[in-house]
């Protein structure tokens, strides 16, 4: 059945969120103007998560998208916890000591992050104490390790990713006397999640990626057109370097069984992920944890089976690949998105659609009909539609929503077809997943004036 345009809009806008970075004395001191984010579920419940926060004790902003598999539990935990691990990794020694002393003496803690959350972005209150204790152990170790050197951002990102994954694994092995929490930590560890996180501080942009979500920079060329620059690489079978890396880490005798049907051990699409202890723990450990775990875990088929050809774990790592980019005035925006977007759209189209949306300027491409026989009537229709599209100057107030509208509703001519959009959004839950994946997008807009000024100082 057909949805009316207002019904389509209410579905598309249900999870949208926007944040504008505040100005001080009429000056904007941040290289980030603000960001728009949105999510469109295909799974019920959605398995993607998103996070955004300003680091309060260091400069900089953190933004990330997390794509869960085998459930949402791991993506949920990573979306709540990873930024704290990154922030703590970046803190100077004195600040870590201040925080530890405050906890020791029961004083109020320095806030580390200011979260920018949509009301639908769930936070698990039940686990907060457990999560806090793991984080505290981490910063105590950082205090003991104090080398006196300032932390390199790349190193901080890698350490934070690896440490959180390690803690997820440990918490599941130790278990919890509270049966609800015990089941929660096991669900987190046995499900998995990819993560693509950006840290923006002045002109320094770092992207840490684990898995197959992507980061892409939108660049405005001198002639006003838009181009896309990749700031992450997918960790999957399409990436030859990644396949080679996996093969290097295991004996020659396993070469044929490591990657089958483009999946790790024939099962997992991403070659790097948080959680997924089925691909990390020894068989003995998996059996011991499942047998001593709660009954719900025993009933879960996923936790019981052992992957085929499982000889030399771990087969999976959460270690991110980090790319550093110095921002330039022509770098106008960053798109972070789960693979649900990239499966439907080419990065070049993403750059153009977001660029035109943000500037309100359409570069009229000649209408491409790609080998189709088009009658004059159809051509007239396409041109009329194009004119209507410009006059309605973007019904969306949010760049991520605008992009989702195109990802789901684009026809073969590259224009949004309302009929197609309506059909795709009215699919029942169990069918939607066959046509598309969950889509989560964050579009970060940069402040060219601040970036230009920073460059001149350098």
Buried (B, 14 or more C-beta within 10 A) or exposed (E): EEBEEEEBBEBBBBBBBBBEBEEEEEEBBBBBBBBBBBBBBBBEEBBBBBBBBBBEBBBBBBBBBBBBBBBBBBBBBBBBBBBBBBBBBBBBBEBBBBBBEEEEEEEEEEEBBEBBBBEEBBEBEEBEEBBBEBBBEBBEEBBEEEEEEEBBBBEBBBBBBBBBBEBBBEBBBEBBEEEEBBBBBBBBBBBBBBBBBBBBBBBBBBBBBBBBBBBBBBBBEEEEBBBBBEBBBBBBBEBEEBBEBBBEEBEEEBEEBBBBEEBBBBBBBBBBBBBBBBBBBEEEBBEEBBEEBBEEBEEBEEBEEEBEBBEEBBBBBBBBBBBBBEBBBBBBBBBBBBBBBBEBBEBEBBBBBBBBBBEEEEEEEEEEEEEEEBEEEEEEEBEEBBEEBEEEEBEBEBBBBBBBBBBBBBEEBBBBBBEEBBBBBBBEEEEBBEEBBBBBBBBBBBBBEBBBBBBEEE
